[in-house]
Amino acid sequence: MAGSFTNLNFHIAFSTKERRPILTANLRTSLFPYFAGILTNLKGHLIEAGGVEDHVHLLARLHQDTSVAECVRTLKANVSKWIRETHDPK
């Protein structure tokens, strides 16, 4: 077979630690493009993003070679670090 077609779309949802309401509307406006950048680096694509103060929902297309578990681990680790470094009041 000369080639194959894959279309792997996933609904990914996760909450903040202890469901803390830290994802303000202002933060989410910069957070969702950050998710998109991470997915792009993983050869994926963010189709849609949404959420409220204590959780997010992502509809993402993943590359066929990308593990869903590794993708979610990478998303959560990078976003958590980014929020602490750029939006954590000290």
N, C-alpha and C positions, 0 to 999 in steps of 0.2 A: 504494500500500500504506500503510495507516494506521500501522504500526509494525513493528519487527523485534525479534527476540530474539537475543541473543548470549550465549554461555557460554564464555569464553576462559580456560581453566585452564592454568597453566604450572608445570612442575617446574623450579625454579631452584636450581642448586647452584654454590657457589664456595668456594674455600679461602682460608686466611689467607696472608699474604705469606710466601713460602718455606716454606709448610706448617708454620709455627711453632705449637706446641700452646698457644695462649693462651686459647682459648675454654673456660674451666673450666665445670664444671656450675653453679656459682654465677653466673657471668657469663651463661651461656645463659638462666637463669631471668628475667633482666631484658632480655636481648638480643631474645628472640623477641617480647615485647610491643612493643619499639621498632620491629622490622620491621613489625609489624601497624599501628602508627601511621603509619609512612611510607607503607605501601600504602593506608591509608585516605585520606591526603592526596592520593594519586594516583588517587582514586576506585576503588580496588581493594579486595581483601579477602584476608587471610591465612587460608587454610583449615587448613593444618597446617605445623608447623615441627619440624625435628629436626637433629641433628648431633652431632659429637664435637669434641675439642679443636682439630682443624685444619681443619674444614670444616663447612658448614651445607647443609641441603636445605630448600627452601621450596616448598610447593604454594600457589600464589596465583591468584586470579581477578583478571584485569585488565580495566579498562574498554576498550571498543572503540576509543576514541580515544587510548589510551596505547600508545606504542611499547615493545616488549619491551626493546630496547636502552637506551632512555632510563630505563625503570623500573629495570633492573639497575644502570645507572650511578648513578642517584639513591640506590638502596639501599646500594651499596657505599661511595659517598662519604660519605653521612650516618652510616652505622654506623662506618666507620673513624674519622671525626672524633669521634664520641661515645665510642668506646672509648678513644681517645687522651686525651680530656678528662676522662673519669670513672674509668677503670680502669688507666691507665698508671702503674706505679710509678716515681716519680722520686726 
